[in-house]
Amino acid sequence: MRVYIGPHFLLLATDFNDTIYCMANTYEVIIGGGGMAGCAAAMAAVRSGCRTLLIEQFGYLGGCATAALVNPFMTHCASDGTPLVAGIFDEINRTLDEAGGLLSNCFDTEILMLVLQEMVLGSGAVLRLHTFCDGVSRDDNGDIVVRTVSKSGEETFRCRRLIDCTGDADLAVSLGAEFESGGEDGIPQAATLMFDVGGVDIVRALTYVRDNPDQVRFPKLASDVDLNELADGVVSVAGYYDLVARARNAGEYDAPGDLVFYIGRPRRGEVTFNTTHVGNIDGTNADDLTRAEVDGRRQMISVVRFARKYLPGFENAYLARSAAHVGIRETRRIIGEYKFSGSDVAFARKFDDAICRLAYPVDVHSGKGEGYTKDEEVAGMQAPGPGDWYEIPYRCLIPKGIDGVLIAGRCVSSTQAGHGAIRIMPACTAMGEAAGVAAALSLARGCSPGQVDPVELRAALRQRGALV
Ligand SMILES: Cc1cc2nc3c(=O)[nH]c(=O)nc-3n(C[C@H](O)[C@H](O)[C@H](O)COP(=O)(O)OP(=O)(O)OC[C@H]3O[C@@H](n4cnc5c(N)ncnc54)[C@H](O)[C@@H]3O)c2cc1C
C-alpha cells in the first residue's frame, strides 16, 4: 500500500483494499478500539493468519493520536540514540514519511488517519467504524460475544480471542476483569484539550525564546543559533512565565499552570498547544467527560486570545482546529499477570517475556489539574540510566483470571507511575503488535493467551522486525 499526499492534497492513491465491510459476525480475533494499539493489533493478527475484525467508535482510526490531536510520537530511542521500537511502528512512520506527513517525530494528523486506515485495510483486517462495543459475554461454546450499538442498531460479533484496545479496558471489565485507576489519591492524570494554532511567525516566536532563556523551560537556545534553520524543524516551546503571570493578573488568562507548552507541526507556521488541564476527571464517566470538554474549550479560547495578545510571533495566529475528543491520559489499568511499575523504569528492568523496549521516563500529570508549574522538577523524573532501557513484559497484557482476552495500549497492567512511562504512542503500538501476534499464536497452539510460550512469541516478533 502506498499513499501519496502533498502538504494539502491527496495526489495519488493506489491499491486500496475494498474488503471493508463486516459481512460476517464470526471472527478468530476481534479488536475493540482503533487507536495506535488497536491498529497494530489488527495488522499483526491478520498478518499472522487470523480472520480479524477491528471495531472503532469514531469514524476514523488513531484514537488519541487523531481524535485528541496528540503529537508528537514521544521518543522511542535510548538516550544515546539506540532505537528501541520498530516493527509496525516503523512501518507507520515510513508510510507517513513517504506521504509527506512526518517531520522528525511530529506527524500530520490527517495523513495519519489515512495511513492507519489504508494500512489496516491493506493488511486484510475487516473494519467497522461508528460502532461502540457495549459489552462482552461468553456463549455456551466458550466463544466470546461482543455486543455493539451503532446506527445499525444492536449487533453481536463472535470471536475466539478478544484484544481490548479501548484505552479504558471497557471490554475486559465487562467480562469481569479487575482494574485500578489513579494514584494514591485515586485521581487519574488530568485531561487536556489539545488544539492547533496556525499563522504563527515561528522565527519571531523563537527570537523571544532565544533572548529570554529565563522565561522558558525549553528550548534554551544559543545566542548564535540560526533561527531560520531551526524553524524548518520541529520546534517545541514551554514557558513564557512572566507573560502568563501578567495576563492572569489582568484577568486575561484562564488556564491553570505557570506556562504554555506548544509543539511544532510538520507544516511551518502551525503548532499544537498542550496547555489546558482539567482535573478530577474520570474518563469513563460521561458527566466528567462533559465537564472536561466544556472546561477544556473555555481554557483553550483563553489561551488563544492570550497568545494573540501577548506572545511575540502569534499576533496573527488563529485557532485552526480543536481536538474532537478531550485528551484522556489515563483511566482504568487492568490488573494483569504482572504490574509494570515506576521502579521497573528507574532500574531499567529486563524480562524474559519482554515484548517492548522503552526509555521514556515516568511522566505523570497531577490529577488535580494544576497544569505545568514553573518549579516542576522535570530532571527528577524516574528514567533508566544513560543509553539504557527497560522492557515491558508480555504478562502486563494478560488480565488476571479472564481467559481468551488480551489488553494492549494505555490500559495494560501497571501502577500509575509505570503507566506514566509506557502510555506513549510508540509503546502502545508495540504492545498492540505483540497482542495481535500472541492472539494468533495462542489459537495456533490451542492454548490460552497466558500460556503462550514467550520464547516463541519473542521470536515471532523479532522475525517481524520488532526490537525485543
Ligand atoms: C493530552 C495527551 C498528551 C499526550 N502526549 C503524548 C505525546 O506527546 N507523545 C506520545 O507518544 N504520547 C502522548 N500521549 C499518550 C498517548 O497519546 C496515548 O496513551 C496513546 O495514544 C494511547 O493509545 P491506545 O491505542 O492505547 O488508546 P487510545 O488512543 O485511547 O485508543 C482507544 C480507541 O478505542 C476507541 N474506543 C474506546 N472505547 C470504545 C468502545 N467501547 N467501543 C469501540 N471503540 C472504543 C476510541 O475511540 C479510540 O479510538 C498523550 C496523551 C494525552 C491524552
The ligand as a MOL file (V3000), in Angstrom:
LIG
                    3D

  0  0  0     0  0            999 V3000
M  V30 BEGIN CTAB
M  V30 COUNTS 53 58 0 0 0
M  V30 BEGIN ATOM
M  V30 1 C -3.1250 15.1490 26.2900 0
M  V30 2 C -2.2430 13.9860 25.9690 0
M  V30 3 C -0.9380 14.2110 25.5740 0
M  V30 4 C -0.1230 13.1360 25.2430 0
M  V30 5 N 1.1270 13.3790 24.7580 0
M  V30 6 C 1.8050 12.3670 24.1710 0
M  V30 7 C 2.9460 12.6370 23.3880 0
M  V30 8 O 3.3740 13.7750 23.2420 0
M  V30 9 N 3.5750 11.5900 22.7860 0
M  V30 10 C 3.1360 10.2880 22.9210 0
M  V30 11 O 3.7340 9.3970 22.3310 0
M  V30 12 N 2.0470 10.0140 23.6780 0
M  V30 13 C 1.3660 11.0160 24.2770 0
M  V30 14 N 0.2150 10.7610 24.9610 0
M  V30 15 C -0.1830 9.3690 25.2190 0
M  V30 16 C -0.7690 8.6750 24.0110 0
M  V30 17 O -1.3760 9.5860 23.1200 0
M  V30 18 C -1.8230 7.6280 24.3900 0
M  V30 19 O -1.5250 6.9920 25.5960 0
M  V30 20 C -1.9140 6.5910 23.2870 0
M  V30 21 O -2.1850 7.2270 22.0490 0
M  V30 22 C -2.9900 5.5750 23.6420 0
M  V30 23 O -3.1720 4.6960 22.5570 0
M  V30 24 P -4.2080 3.4980 22.7080 0
M  V30 25 O -4.3430 2.8970 21.3690 0
M  V30 26 O -3.8220 2.6410 23.8460 0
M  V30 27 O -5.5720 4.1780 23.1840 0
M  V30 28 P -6.4450 5.3180 22.5090 0
M  V30 29 O -5.6270 6.1890 21.6620 0
M  V30 30 O -7.2090 5.9270 23.6350 0
M  V30 31 O -7.4170 4.4970 21.5550 0
M  V30 32 C -8.5340 3.8110 22.0370 0
M  V30 33 C -9.5090 3.7010 20.8870 0
M  V30 34 O -10.6080 2.9090 21.2900 0
M  V30 35 C -11.8300 3.5360 20.9100 0
M  V30 36 N -12.8260 3.0810 21.8850 0
M  V30 37 C -12.8320 3.3110 23.2050 0
M  V30 38 N -13.8580 2.6670 23.7820 0
M  V30 39 C -14.5050 2.0130 22.7900 0
M  V30 40 C -15.6360 1.1470 22.7760 0
M  V30 41 N -16.2720 0.7990 23.9000 0
M  V30 42 N -16.0440 0.6630 21.5730 0
M  V30 43 C -15.3800 0.9830 20.4130 0
M  V30 44 N -14.2960 1.8000 20.3970 0
M  V30 45 C -13.8630 2.2810 21.5790 0
M  V30 46 C -11.5140 5.0150 20.9880 0
M  V30 47 O -12.3900 5.7650 20.1990 0
M  V30 48 C -10.0760 5.0500 20.4740 0
M  V30 49 O -10.0160 5.1760 19.0840 0
M  V30 50 C -0.6210 11.8120 25.3420 0
M  V30 51 C -1.9400 11.5860 25.7410 0
M  V30 52 C -2.7470 12.6580 26.0420 0
M  V30 53 C -4.1750 12.4100 26.4030 0
M  V30 END ATOM
M  V30 BEGIN BOND
M  V30 1 1 1 2
M  V30 2 1 2 3
M  V30 3 2 2 52
M  V30 4 2 3 4
M  V30 5 1 4 5
M  V30 6 1 4 50
M  V30 7 2 5 6
M  V30 8 1 6 7
M  V30 9 1 6 13
M  V30 10 2 7 8
M  V30 11 1 7 9
M  V30 12 1 9 10
M  V30 13 2 10 11
M  V30 14 1 10 12
M  V30 15 2 12 13
M  V30 16 1 13 14
M  V30 17 1 14 15
M  V30 18 1 14 50
M  V30 19 1 15 16
M  V30 20 1 16 17
M  V30 21 1 16 18
M  V30 22 1 18 19
M  V30 23 1 18 20
M  V30 24 1 20 21
M  V30 25 1 20 22
M  V30 26 1 22 23
M  V30 27 1 23 24
M  V30 28 2 24 25
M  V30 29 1 24 26
M  V30 30 1 24 27
M  V30 31 1 27 28
M  V30 32 2 28 29
M  V30 33 1 28 30
M  V30 34 1 28 31
M  V30 35 1 31 32
M  V30 36 1 32 33
M  V30 37 1 33 34
M  V30 38 1 33 48
M  V30 39 1 34 35
M  V30 40 1 35 36
M  V30 41 1 35 46
M  V30 42 1 36 37
M  V30 43 1 36 45
M  V30 44 2 37 38
M  V30 45 1 38 39
M  V30 46 1 39 40
M  V30 47 2 39 45
M  V30 48 1 40 41
M  V30 49 2 40 42
M  V30 50 1 42 43
M  V30 51 2 43 44
M  V30 52 1 44 45
M  V30 53 1 46 47
M  V30 54 1 46 48
M  V30 55 1 48 49
M  V30 56 2 50 51
M  V30 57 1 51 52
M  V30 58 1 52 53
M  V30 END BOND
M  V30 END CTAB
M  END
